[in-house]
């Protein structure tokens, strides 16, 4: 059986759903969203659900500012059904030597368009963030210097903290609720969803003609969008393309913080220092003596982070720390690491010493994970592919929730032929055709320019 649709989007994660919404909102008709799984269930519900506009890349920062604008519009029109807040991100260090670098780095990001940088060495003009809502809050960031000032506002932090950067146009939301709001609204605009797997893409004379589903159904379509999330590369191969992306496994753990170590009104808390895990002397001796566990006594990277989850009487906290890069092909369900909960807890205790009270008897963890799909430089893909009628949206790494709205809007502009924003070229696949850009890639670090 053969059907016809104007646009087929492969993948109903947050990027595919956003693309469908913004295409339909812009007036596109006859859109079919295809995914073998239920919408928003593969990786879109595995994140910290956070957002920020604090990026050292001018193009990505521009896209994020636009995306946050769009999310705020959605929150206003929906009555904030997805509980968007502006608690911010708080980067904390105990290293006095890092303060000049932190100031300089923050000043550069501020000048790119993230908002003003305010430095506070005594209590006065600093304005803490409210727990709920996102309106009427300052932009930019506040740099708090000195432990007394930091602990006045964040008393649960370590007495060793010497500086804390509070990024203000940042916070979190319910990604599932935002995604479902986009999807349900898109359906009202006429978007259809079909629970099927795309088996192949029919290309003739350099342009898309249609697709074949696992059911055997053939769909004629002049426009095909690869929004396949962690399967972006595999779906790209159906088009005869080797997209420059790869996937990393990232884990997340939730604990019940019965002792109330993390303030329930806290922002996203990020420990910005490298560290060694705290072990008792006998534990450390045992770990060092075994070649398979010795690594647990060696230096770990910065970046352990946590936040409170849930409202009302909730005691849940989320913890994430990518102390080990796990580049791999996507497998579902993803492999989990049973050591992760204890390592994350011990790492977070450097910033939140009250967590040490859990070392003797760890609260029962809830561990899950998903995949970051990334390009070498950690910039997303949103735009046309080399054959006529084919497009891509994805490689949103660990920032899919926060970038989805602007990425969907950008893709819709490409397809419909609307004026493109200034940052469009930075996220097009054609950027790799530029020899200067390819040369620039080699100077970026392992994690890209972010």
N, C-alpha and C positions, 0 to 999 in steps of 0.2 A: 504494500500500500504506500502511495506517495502523497505527501501533503506539501503545502507551500507556506512559507513564512518569510517576511521581509528581513528580519534579523534573528539569528540564533545565537544565544550566549551560552557557552559551555562552562558550567560552574556556578553554583548558587551559594558560594561563600559571600563574605561581606563585600568584596570587590565586584563580583558578578551581580549581586543584588543592587548595589549602588549604581552600576552601569545601567541596569535595566530601568531603575527609577529615574535617573537623570535623562536617559534617552526618551522615555515616555513623557516626562515633564516637558522636554523640549519639543514635543510634538511627533516623535517617531511612532509609527503604527506597526501592528502585527509583530510583536516581540515575543519570542519563545525562550524561556530560561530552562535549561536542561541540566539535571544532575541526578546521578543514581542514588544519592543520599538525600535525606531531608535537608532543606535549606539551613545554612548557618550551623552545621553540626560537625564538620570535619576538623577545621582548625580555628574557625572564627570564634568559637566559645572556649578556647584554651588559653587566652591571653590574660594579662593583668587588667585589660579594658581601660588603659590609661591613655592620655593624650598630652601633648606639649607643643609649644611653638618655639622651643629653645633648641635651635640646630645651627651648626657651624657652616652650613651650606646655604648660600643665598637662594638658590632655586628651590631646594627642599623646604626652606623656611617660608618662602612665598607660597608654596603649595599648602603647607600646614596652616598658615594664617588663613588662607581661603577656606580650607577644610573646616577649621574651627568656626569661622563665620557661618558656614553652611550648617554645621551641627547645632550652633546656637539658634539659627532660624528654625530648624526642625524641633528643637526643644521648646521654643516659644509656641509654635503652632500646634504641638501635641500636648501642651500642658506639662512639658518635661516628663513624659511617660518613661523615659530611660534614665532619669535621675542624674543628669549631668551636673557635676560640681566643679568648683575652681579652688580646691584645696592646695593645688600646686605640687611641685616636686621639691624635695629638700635634699641637696647634696651636702654631705657632712664629712669633714676631715679632722683628724687629730694631729696633722703634720703642719707645724708652723711654716716650714720651708715651702709648702705648696701654696701659701696665700698669695704671693706675687703672681704666680702662674694662674691661679684661679681668677684673680682680678683681671689679668690681661686677657685670658680666654673669654671671660664673661663680657668684657668690654667689646671685644671683636664681634661676638654674637649679637650683642645689643646694637652695634652699629650696622649690622646687616638687616635690621628691621624687626628684631624681636621685642623692642621696647626698651625704656631707659634702665640703667643700672644704678641702684641706690645703695650706698655703703653706710652701714650703721655700726658705730663702735660704742654707742651708749643708747639706752632706751629713750625713745622720743617719737620720731616720725614713723617708725616701723608699724605697719598695719597688719595684724594677723588675718588669716583667711577664715571665713565662716565655714562651717561644716557642710552646709547645703547651699545650692544655688550657684549662679555664675555671673550675675549682672553686678555692675557698679563695683568692680574690683580693679586694682591697679594692674597695669601691664608691666612687661619687663621682668626684673628680678631684684631681690633685696639680698645683699651680702651682709650677714651678721658676723661680727668679729668679737671674739672673747667668750669664754665659757659661761660667764655669769649672764650675759645677755641671751645667749642661746638657750640656756636651761631655764631662764625665766619664762620663755614662751614654749619650750619643748622639754619639760622637766624629766622626761623618761630617757633622754639621751645621756650618753656617757659624760662623766666629768672631764674626760680627756679632749672633748671636742673643742676646737679652737676657731673654726669657721664653718658657716653653713650658708649655702646659696639657696634662697627660696625663689624658684621660678614660678611666676604668678599666672601666666596664661596657660594653665595646665591643671590636670585633675583626672577624674575618671567618670565612667558612666556604665550603664548596663548595655554591653555590646549586643546581647541577644535581643533586648527590647528595641534598641535603635534599629537593628537589622530587620526585625519583624515589622516595625513601623514603616521602613522603606519598602519592604516587600508587599505589605498589605495595601499601601498607598499605590504602589506600582500596579498591582492587580486591578485597583479601581480605575486606573488609566488604561487598562486593557491588556497588560502583560499576563502571559500564561506561563505556568510552571508544569513541567513534565518530568516525572521520576524515571529517568532512563540514562543509559551510558552511551556516550558518543563513541562509535566504533571506528569511523573513518570520515575523512573529509574529501569530497569530490572536487578536484581542481582541473580545469580544462582551459587551455590557451592562456595560462597565466592569471586566471581569476577563479574565485570560489563559485561553485555551481550548487553545492548542497552537502548534506551529511547523511550518514547511515547510522541508525541507532542499534543497540544490542538486540532489540526485539525484531530486527530486520526491516523496520520502517525506514523509508527513504523520505528525506525532507529537502525540498528544493529551497534554496535561500541565496540571495546575492551577497549577504553580509554575514560573516561568521566571526564571533568574538571568543578568543581563548582567554577565559577567566578561571582556569582550572586550579589555581592555588598551588599546592605542592606537586600537582601533576602538570604544571605549566610546560615543562620540558617535553613530557611524553605527548601531550596534545600538539605541541609545536612540531614534533616529528611527523605527525599526521599531515602536516602542511609541507613536509620536506625541509623543515628548518631545524637548526641546532641552536636553540635559544641560549644565550650566555648566562644561564642560571644554575643554581645548585640548591640543595636543601640541607638544613641543619635541624637536628632534634633539640628542642628546648623544653625543659620540665618546669613544673609549678607545683608547689605544695601548699596545702591549707591546714592550719592547726586551730584548735580551740584555745584561745589565750585566757584561760580561767583566772589567772593571776592579774590580768589587766596591765600587762607590761607595756603594750603599745596603746597610746592614747586613742580613744575611739574617734576623736576629731582630728587625728594626725593627717598630714599630707603623705604622699608617697615618700618614704624614707630610703635614701640611697647612701651606702657607705662608700666613700670615694677614695679609700686607701687600700693598698695591698696589705695582706696580713698573713699570719700563720694561725692555724686553728688552735684554740685553747684546749689543751689536754692536761690531765694530771700527769705527774712525773712517771708513774708506773705505766700509764696508758701510752705515753709517748715512747717510753723505752720498748714496750712490746711492739708498737707500730714500726719503729725504726728497725727492729731486728728482723722483720719480715719484708722481703723484697716486694711483695705484692701490696703491702700497706704503707711502705715508707713514704710514698707520695703524699699521704695524709698529713705528714709533718713538715712538708716543704711549703714555700710561699704560694699563696693563692692570690688571684687577681682582685682588683677593686670591682665594685658594682653590685654587691649583695643588696637586695632591696626588698621592702615589705610595705604593706598597707593594711589598714582595717577593712574588712569586707562585711557588708550587710548593715542594716539599720536596726533601730529599736534595741532589743535585748541581745543582739548578736554578739558573740565573743570571737568570731572567726578572724584570723589574719592570714594573708597570702604572703608567701615568700618565693622569690626567684633569685637565682644566682648562676650564671653560666660560667662556672669555673673550669669547665672542660668542653672544648668544641667538639660537637658530635655531628660532623658532616656525613650524611648517609642518604641512600635512596629512601623515599617515603614508604613506610610499612605501617599498616593499620591492623589492629591497634598498635601504637608505637611502643617500643621496648622501654620499660621503666627501670630506674636505678634505685634499688632499695636503700642505698647509702645516702641518697640525695637529701631526705628530710633531716637527718642528723647533721650532715655537713652544712646545710643551709641554716639550721638553728644555731650551730656553733659559730658560723661566720657572722650572722646577724648580731650575736651577743657582743661583738666588739663595739657596735654602736648602741646596742640596747642591753646593758649588763644584766638587767632583770631577767633576761631569758636564761641565764645560767641556772636559775632555780628549776628549770625543766630538765637539766642534764641527767639527773638521777632517774627520773621517770618521765620519758618523753610523752607528750600527748599524742593520741592516735592521729597519724597524718592521713590526709587525702591527697594522693599523688596522681597527677595526670600530665599530659604533654602533647605537644603538637610540633609542626614544622615551620621554620622560617624559610621562605623561598627568597633567595638573594641573588643580586648581580655582584660582580667583583667589587664594584665601588659602592654598593649598597644604595643605589638609586633605583626606584621602581621603573617599570615599563608601562607606558600607556600611550597607545597610538597605532598607526597603521603598520602592517607587515608588508613584505616585498610583493606579494601577489594581490591583485585588485580584489577588494571586498573582504580581506582578512585583517583582523585587528587583535591586539593583545592588551590586557590589563592585569598586572600582577607583579611578582617579585617585590612585595611590600614588606618583606623582612619582618622585623618585630614591631612595625608601625602601621599595620593594616587597618586597625580600627580608626586610628586618628587621621589617616590619609584617604580613607575610602571615599568620602563624599567628594573631595576635590578631584581625586583620580577618576571617579565616575563621571563627574561633570566634564573633565578634560577629554575623556574618551568620547563622550557624547558630542562635544564640539568638533572633534576630528571627523566623526561619522556624518554628522549633519551638515558640516561645512560652516559652522559658526566661527567667529573671530577667536583665535587661540590666545591664551594668556602668555605673558612674557616667559614663563618657565616651561612652556610646552616642549621646546627642543631638548631640554635636559633629560626628559623622560621618554623620548622617542628611541626606538631601536636604531634608527639611522644615525644616532650619535656615534656609534662604533665605526661608521664609515669615515670619520674624520681622523686622519693620521695624528694630528696634534692631541686629540682626545685620547687615543689609544696610548700615546706616549705618556700622557699625564697619569693614566691609570697605574703605570709602573711605579710612580712615586708615592702612591697611597699605601697605607699600612694594610695589614692582613684584614682588618675589619672595614676597609674602605675609608672614605673621607669623613665618616660620622664619628 
